[in-house]
Amino acid sequence: MSQNQTNTEITIADQTKKFLVKSMYGFQTILAYGLGQRLGIFEYLYGKAQKIEEKVTSISFTLEELSDNLNLDLRYLDAWVHILIACGIFEIDESRERCAKTAPYIYDLLIDHKGMFYVGQMIAGFYSMASNQDIFVEGIKTGQISTINDIPAAEYKGGQLMSARFGSIVERLFAKRCKEDRKKILKETANIIEIGCGYGFNLEGWMKKYKKAKFVGIDIDPNGIDHAKQLIGENNWSDRVELYNIPLEDYITKTDTKFDMAILNMVLHEMNPDDKYRLSVLENIYTLLKDDGLLIVGDTMIPDIFKPNTKIQLYDVMHKMLEVGFGSKFYDEQSFKELIGSSSFKHAELIRERGDYFWAIRK
């Protein structure tokens, strides 16, 4: 029996339901949700919810309300809301005439972008794949590689938010499974550096959890650092964090600080794919860490396409597809261990809980 076969015989009816019914609902949900994000509709509903004092479970609205407040065409809105009712994101609010509302848990999952259950940014990632098919076609034909400068600003920011969502999962798993390390960074003397801090979304999450620690964030993207500085200003954290638009190899020549922890969150796969370069990054981080310091690497682990008996994870493979055009290089568990084994680090442990994971790396 091949790895793709199961004990249950798959029928043509099963396949028809999968590809014609389920996939159609999923595809239309992604398209319509992505449009709603682009048009600011879900952000409007989020703002409306903030004015409600009690716990929000659903948000009601009318087509005229959306049209008036967002300057949108009623006829198009009618079609957009109708498809999302069909897909189960909205439902009819029978308490008012010609009124719709969010279906159960939709506010938590798709609108409350500050909540722990929010998955909207992941769906937006699927939407960006659907809206960028011409880029994929050109890439498949020519092998063309793009850079982050080619990404529309809104999409790049969305990618940063997706990475921060992964970072929040890593932090929760770290707090649960690395309790002694957590005790250290809860102290006032703790120093933490995030290499590739981007727009500062992940850094913001860690700073809210570890209020006594001192942080450093570095990134080569000036727009990212500018946005991170804005976040720091909004939270009045200027006394707790230093931000630098600088490569790691330059930063280590300008500091004597030794860190309790270094964070690489969704950064490794985006670096120069040459292993020699990536090893040089690891050596620089090794130099920055205290003897008992910890390097946290949160990155997608993707097995070889033809590795036998491997369960394919859709979200991991989606990440590969999203970034193939940027020359990204991912590791699986074995190849990552080999990379670390070639560095000065001596210990690498994959901390895993169900589908969540990160690497805890030590001297």
C-alpha positions as CSV (number, residue, x, y, z in Angstrom):
1,M,0.0,0.0,0.0
2,S,1.4,3.4,-0.9
3,Q,1.5,6.3,1.6
4,N,-1.4,8.0,-0.1
5,Q,-3.8,5.0,0.3
6,T,-6.0,4.4,3.3
7,N,-8.0,1.5,4.5
8,T,-11.2,3.2,3.4
9,E,-11.9,3.1,-0.3
10,I,-12.3,6.6,-1.7
11,T,-15.3,7.0,-4.1
12,I,-15.9,9.4,-6.9
13,A,-18.7,10.9,-4.8
14,D,-16.2,11.6,-2.1
15,Q,-13.8,13.3,-4.5
16,T,-16.7,15.3,-6.1
17,K,-17.8,16.6,-2.7
18,K,-14.2,17.5,-1.8
19,F,-13.3,19.4,-5.0
20,L,-16.7,20.8,-6.1
21,V,-18.5,21.5,-2.9
22,K,-16.0,21.9,0.0
23,S,-13.3,23.6,-2.1
24,M,-15.8,26.0,-3.6
25,Y,-17.0,27.1,-0.2
26,G,-13.4,27.5,1.0
27,F,-12.3,29.4,-2.1
28,Q,-15.3,31.8,-2.0
29,T,-14.8,32.4,1.7
30,I,-11.1,33.3,1.1
31,L,-11.9,35.6,-1.8
32,A,-14.8,37.4,0.0
33,Y,-12.9,37.7,3.3
34,G,-9.9,39.1,1.5
35,L,-12.0,41.7,-0.3
36,G,-13.6,42.7,3.0
37,Q,-10.2,43.2,4.5
38,R,-9.0,45.3,1.6
39,L,-12.2,47.5,1.7
40,G,-11.8,48.1,5.5
41,I,-15.1,46.4,6.3
42,F,-13.8,44.1,9.0
43,E,-11.8,46.9,10.5
44,Y,-15.0,49.0,10.6
45,L,-16.8,46.2,12.4
46,Y,-13.9,45.9,14.8
47,G,-14.1,49.6,15.6
48,K,-17.8,49.3,16.1
49,A,-17.3,46.4,18.6
50,Q,-14.8,48.6,20.7
51,K,-17.7,50.9,21.5
52,I,-19.7,48.1,23.2
53,E,-19.1,47.7,26.9
54,E,-20.1,44.1,27.4
55,K,-18.4,41.0,25.8
56,V,-18.9,41.0,22.1
57,T,-20.2,37.8,20.5
58,S,-21.7,39.2,17.3
59,I,-21.8,42.5,15.4
60,S,-24.9,43.6,13.5
61,F,-24.9,46.0,10.5
62,T,-26.9,47.0,7.5
63,L,-25.8,47.5,3.9
64,E,-26.7,51.1,4.1
65,E,-24.5,51.5,7.2
66,L,-21.5,50.1,5.4
67,S,-22.2,52.1,2.3
68,D,-22.5,55.4,4.2
69,N,-19.5,54.9,6.5
70,L,-17.1,53.5,4.0
71,N,-18.4,55.1,0.8
72,L,-19.1,51.8,-0.9
73,D,-21.6,50.9,-3.6
74,L,-24.8,49.3,-2.4
75,R,-25.2,46.9,-5.3
76,Y,-21.7,45.4,-4.9
77,L,-22.2,45.3,-1.1
78,D,-25.4,43.3,-1.6
79,A,-23.5,40.7,-3.6
80,W,-20.6,40.6,-1.2
81,V,-22.7,40.2,1.9
82,H,-24.9,37.6,0.2
83,I,-21.9,35.3,-0.6
84,L,-20.6,35.6,2.9
85,I,-24.0,34.6,4.3
86,A,-23.9,31.6,2.0
87,C,-20.4,30.8,3.3
88,G,-21.4,31.1,6.9
89,I,-19.4,34.2,8.0
90,F,-22.5,36.4,8.2
91,E,-26.1,35.5,9.0
92,I,-29.5,37.3,8.9
93,D,-30.2,39.4,12.0
94,E,-33.9,38.7,12.5
95,S,-34.2,41.3,15.3
96,R,-34.1,44.1,12.7
97,E,-35.3,44.6,9.2
98,R,-32.8,43.9,6.4
99,C,-29.9,43.5,8.8
100,A,-27.0,41.1,8.9
101,K,-24.7,40.0,11.7
102,T,-21.6,38.0,12.2
103,A,-22.1,34.2,12.7
104,P,-21.1,32.6,16.0
105,Y,-17.4,33.0,16.8
106,I,-16.7,34.9,13.6
107,Y,-15.9,38.0,15.6
108,D,-13.2,36.1,17.6
109,L,-11.8,34.3,14.6
110,L,-11.9,36.8,11.8
111,I,-12.4,40.3,13.2
112,D,-10.8,40.7,16.7
113,H,-7.2,41.0,15.5
114,K,-6.0,41.5,19.0
115,G,-7.7,38.4,20.3
116,M,-6.0,35.0,20.9
117,F,-8.3,33.1,18.5
118,Y,-7.8,35.4,15.5
119,V,-6.9,33.6,12.3
120,G,-7.9,36.3,9.8
121,Q,-4.3,37.0,8.8
122,M,-3.8,33.4,7.8
123,I,-6.8,33.5,5.6
124,A,-5.5,36.7,4.1
125,G,-2.3,34.8,3.3
126,F,-4.4,32.4,1.1
127,Y,-6.1,35.4,-0.5
128,S,-2.7,36.9,-1.5
129,M,-1.9,33.6,-3.2
130,A,-5.2,33.8,-5.1
131,S,-4.6,37.5,-6.1
132,N,-1.0,36.9,-7.2
133,Q,-1.4,34.1,-9.7
134,D,0.3,36.1,-12.5
135,I,3.4,36.3,-10.4
136,F,3.4,32.6,-9.9
137,V,2.9,32.0,-13.6
138,E,5.8,34.3,-14.5
139,G,8.0,32.7,-11.8
140,I,7.3,29.1,-13.0
141,K,8.1,30.1,-16.6
142,T,11.3,32.1,-15.9
143,G,12.5,31.3,-12.4
144,Q,12.4,35.0,-11.6
145,I,13.2,35.9,-8.0
146,S,11.6,38.9,-6.3
147,T,12.5,40.9,-3.2
148,I,10.5,42.4,-0.4
149,N,10.6,45.7,-2.2
150,D,8.3,44.1,-4.9
151,I,5.6,43.3,-2.4
152,P,2.7,45.8,-2.0
153,A,3.0,47.5,1.4
154,A,-0.3,46.2,2.7
155,E,0.6,42.6,1.8
156,Y,4.0,42.9,3.4
157,K,2.5,44.2,6.6
158,G,0.0,41.3,6.5
159,G,2.9,38.9,6.2
160,Q,4.5,40.5,9.2
161,L,1.3,40.1,11.2
162,M,1.2,36.4,10.2
163,S,4.7,35.9,11.4
164,A,3.9,37.6,14.7
165,R,0.9,35.2,15.1
166,F,3.4,32.4,14.8
167,G,5.6,34.2,17.3
168,S,2.8,34.4,19.9
169,I,2.4,30.6,19.6
170,V,6.1,30.1,20.1
171,E,6.0,32.4,23.2
172,R,3.2,30.4,24.8
173,L,5.0,27.1,24.1
174,F,8.2,28.6,25.5
175,A,6.5,29.7,28.7
176,K,5.1,26.3,29.1
177,R,8.1,24.1,28.3
178,C,11.1,26.3,29.2
179,K,10.2,27.3,32.7
180,E,13.7,27.9,34.0
181,D,14.5,30.2,31.0
182,R,11.3,32.0,31.5
183,K,12.2,32.7,35.1
184,K,15.5,34.3,34.0
185,I,13.9,36.7,31.5
186,L,11.2,37.8,34.0
187,K,14.0,39.5,35.9
188,E,15.0,43.2,35.5
189,T,18.5,42.2,34.4
190,A,17.4,40.1,31.5
191,N,18.5,41.1,28.0
192,I,16.7,39.9,24.9
193,I,17.5,40.5,21.2
194,E,15.3,39.8,18.2
195,I,17.2,39.5,15.0
196,G,15.0,40.4,12.1
197,C,12.4,42.2,14.2
198,G,10.6,43.6,11.1
199,Y,7.6,45.8,11.9
200,G,7.9,45.1,15.6
201,F,4.7,43.0,16.0
202,N,6.4,40.0,17.5
203,L,8.7,42.2,19.6
204,E,5.6,43.9,20.9
205,G,4.1,40.6,22.0
206,W,7.2,39.5,24.0
207,M,7.6,43.0,25.6
208,K,4.0,42.8,26.9
209,K,4.7,39.4,28.5
210,Y,8.2,40.2,29.9
211,K,7.8,43.7,31.4
212,K,11.1,43.9,33.2
213,A,13.4,42.7,30.5
214,K,15.5,45.0,28.2
215,F,15.1,44.4,24.5
216,V,17.0,45.1,21.3
217,G,15.5,44.7,17.9
218,I,17.5,44.8,14.7
219,D,16.5,44.6,11.0
220,I,17.9,45.6,7.6
221,D,14.5,47.0,6.4
222,P,14.2,50.7,7.3
223,N,10.4,50.7,6.8
224,G,10.2,47.9,9.4
225,I,12.3,49.7,11.9
226,D,10.3,52.9,11.4
227,H,7.0,51.0,12.1
228,A,8.6,49.3,15.1
229,K,9.6,52.7,16.5
230,Q,6.0,53.9,16.1
231,L,4.8,50.8,18.1
232,I,7.3,51.5,20.8
233,G,6.3,55.1,21.0
234,E,2.6,54.2,21.3
235,N,3.4,51.9,24.2
236,N,5.8,54.3,26.0
237,W,8.6,51.6,25.9
238,S,11.5,53.8,24.8
239,D,13.3,53.1,28.1
240,R,13.1,49.3,27.6
241,V,14.1,48.8,24.0
242,E,16.7,49.8,21.4
243,L,16.0,49.5,17.7
244,Y,18.6,49.5,15.0
245,N,18.4,49.5,11.2
246,I,21.6,47.4,10.8
247,P,22.8,44.0,9.7
248,L,23.7,41.5,12.5
249,E,27.4,41.4,11.4
250,D,27.6,45.1,11.9
251,Y,25.7,45.2,15.2
252,I,28.1,42.8,16.9
253,T,31.0,45.1,16.3
254,K,29.1,48.0,18.1
255,T,28.0,46.3,21.3
256,D,29.4,44.6,24.4
257,T,26.0,43.4,25.7
258,K,25.6,39.7,26.3
259,F,22.1,38.4,25.9
260,D,20.0,35.9,27.9
261,M,18.0,35.1,24.8
262,A,18.0,35.7,21.1
263,I,14.9,35.3,18.9
264,L,14.8,34.4,15.2
265,N,11.1,34.4,14.3
266,M,10.2,33.5,10.7
267,V,13.6,34.9,9.6
268,L,15.9,32.0,8.9
269,H,14.2,30.8,5.7
270,E,14.4,34.4,4.3
271,M,18.1,34.8,4.7
272,N,20.7,34.2,1.9
273,P,20.2,30.5,1.2
274,D,23.9,29.7,1.3
275,D,24.5,27.6,4.3
276,K,27.9,29.2,4.9
277,Y,26.2,32.6,5.3
278,R,23.6,31.1,7.6
279,L,26.3,29.5,9.7
280,S,28.0,32.9,10.0
281,V,24.7,34.3,11.4
282,L,24.6,31.5,13.9
283,E,28.2,32.2,14.9
284,N,27.4,35.9,15.4
285,I,24.4,35.0,17.6
286,Y,26.6,32.5,19.5
287,T,29.0,35.4,20.3
288,L,26.1,37.6,21.5
289,L,24.7,35.1,23.9
290,K,25.7,34.5,27.5
291,D,27.1,31.1,28.3
292,D,23.7,29.9,29.6
293,G,21.9,31.9,26.9
294,L,19.1,30.5,24.7
295,L,18.5,30.9,21.0
296,I,14.9,30.5,20.0
297,V,14.3,29.7,16.3
298,G,10.7,29.8,15.2
299,D,10.5,28.7,11.5
300,T,8.4,26.5,9.3
301,M,9.8,22.9,9.0
302,I,9.0,21.5,5.6
303,P,10.0,17.9,4.7
304,D,11.2,16.9,1.2
305,I,8.2,16.5,-1.1
306,F,9.0,12.8,-1.7
307,K,10.0,11.8,1.8
308,P,7.9,8.7,2.6
309,N,5.4,8.4,5.4
310,T,5.3,12.1,6.0
311,K,2.0,13.8,6.8
312,I,1.7,16.9,4.6
313,Q,0.8,20.0,6.6
314,L,-1.2,22.4,4.4
315,Y,-0.2,25.6,6.2
316,D,3.5,24.7,6.1
317,V,3.3,23.9,2.4
318,M,1.4,27.1,1.8
319,H,4.2,29.0,3.4
320,K,6.6,27.4,0.9
321,M,4.4,28.3,-2.0
322,L,4.0,31.9,-0.8
323,E,7.7,32.5,-0.6
324,V,9.1,30.4,-3.4
325,G,9.3,33.6,-5.5
326,F,11.6,35.2,-3.0
327,G,14.3,32.5,-3.0
328,S,13.4,31.3,0.5
329,K,15.0,28.1,1.7
330,F,13.4,26.0,4.4
331,Y,14.7,23.1,6.5
332,D,13.2,19.9,7.7
333,E,14.1,18.5,11.1
334,Q,17.1,16.5,10.0
335,S,18.7,19.2,7.8
336,F,18.2,21.8,10.5
337,K,20.0,19.6,13.0
338,E,22.8,19.2,10.5
339,L,23.0,23.0,10.2
340,I,23.2,23.5,13.9
341,G,25.7,20.6,14.2
342,S,28.0,22.5,11.9
343,S,27.9,25.6,14.2
344,S,29.5,26.2,17.6
345,F,26.1,25.5,19.3
346,K,26.1,22.1,21.0
347,H,22.4,21.5,21.8
348,A,19.3,21.8,19.7
349,E,15.9,20.6,20.9
350,L,12.7,20.7,18.9
351,I,10.0,21.7,21.4
352,R,6.8,20.4,20.0
353,E,3.2,20.3,21.1
354,R,0.7,18.9,18.6
355,G,1.2,21.1,15.5
356,D,3.1,23.9,17.2
357,Y,6.9,23.9,17.6
358,F,10.1,25.9,17.9
359,W,13.8,25.1,18.3
360,A,15.6,25.7,21.6
361,I,19.3,26.0,20.9
362,R,22.1,26.3,23.5
363,K,25.9,26.5,23.7
